[in-house]
Amino acid sequence: MTKSTHCNVDTREHLLATGETLSLRLGFTGMGLSELLA
């Protein structure tokens, strides 16, 4: 796996984990893209 690919996987995993946490805490309709990317 190249460094670029590894970095992309880390970013994807981070976004998925953050999205899961926010949706459990705020509900799917209670969160927006700004919360996910903050």
C-alpha positions as CSV (number, residue, x, y, z in Angstrom):
1,M,0.0,0.0,0.0
2,T,1.4,3.4,-1.0
3,K,1.6,6.3,1.4
4,S,-1.2,8.1,-0.5
5,T,-3.5,5.1,-0.4
6,H,-2.8,4.6,3.3
7,C,-3.6,8.3,4.0
8,N,-6.9,7.9,2.0
9,V,-7.9,4.9,4.1
10,D,-7.1,6.7,7.3
11,T,-9.2,9.7,6.2
12,R,-12.1,7.4,5.2
13,E,-12.0,5.5,8.5
14,H,-11.9,8.8,10.4
15,L,-14.9,10.2,8.6
16,L,-16.9,7.0,9.1
17,A,-16.1,6.8,12.8
18,T,-16.9,10.5,13.3
19,G,-20.2,10.2,11.4
20,E,-21.2,7.2,13.4
21,T,-20.5,9.0,16.7
22,L,-22.4,12.1,15.6
23,S,-25.4,10.2,14.2
24,L,-25.7,8.2,17.4
25,R,-25.5,11.3,19.6
26,L,-27.5,13.8,17.4
27,G,-29.5,11.6,15.2
28,F,-29.1,11.4,11.4
29,T,-31.2,14.5,10.8
30,G,-29.6,16.4,13.7
31,M,-26.1,16.5,12.2
32,G,-24.8,18.2,9.1
33,L,-21.7,18.2,7.0
34,S,-20.2,21.1,9.0
35,E,-20.3,18.9,12.2
36,L,-18.8,16.0,10.4
37,L,-15.9,17.9,9.0
38,A,-15.2,20.0,12.2
